[in-house]
Amino acid sequence: MKEGTLCPFSKPIVGRWCRCVHARVSDRCAGKMICTRTTEYRASCVALADLLRERSRFVLGSRNEDPELTHAQSMKIRCGGLLGMQRVLGIDTVVAPSVLEVIAATRARYADLAGFPFNEIVKDIQAFSHRKKRSRH
């Protein structure tokens, strides 16, 4: 597997906290998924993951620009962020959010990812725990 094709939402997808039709298992035990689409698709996912991390620093109490995140912190940011975005965007919350659907809906409503009102999902990020069981619909 080339590192450049690694999906930034690998572990949340493996944990069934979110989904992507273009993610394929590379190493399930390590929680690694690869993106089977063009770099454009993956670039959008990387941009979202980076933006969630950047906008969530204060939630974690981090002052450092590039802190090393624990697995729990990374899951809290990515999963809680996606679940919150899904809620704010009015996307069906019965099923795990589709990363690409969240990205497309955000761009349709706010023109780009940076336009999303991240202050509206702070509580979703803070409340998320990857140890809670999600119903598998």
PEWO-V799859 format. One line per field, one symbol per residue. burial: I if it has 16 or more other ideal C-beta (glycine too) atoms within 10 Angstrom, else O. Layout:
# PEWO-V799859
burial=???
This chain:
# PEWO-V799859
burial=OOOOOIIIIIIIIIOOIIIIOIIOOIOOOOOIIIIOIOOOIIOIIIOIIOIIIOIIOOIIOOOOOOOOIOOOIIIIIIIIIIIIIIOIIOIOOOOIIIIIIIIOIIOOOOOOIOOIOIOOIIOIIOOIOIOOOOOOO
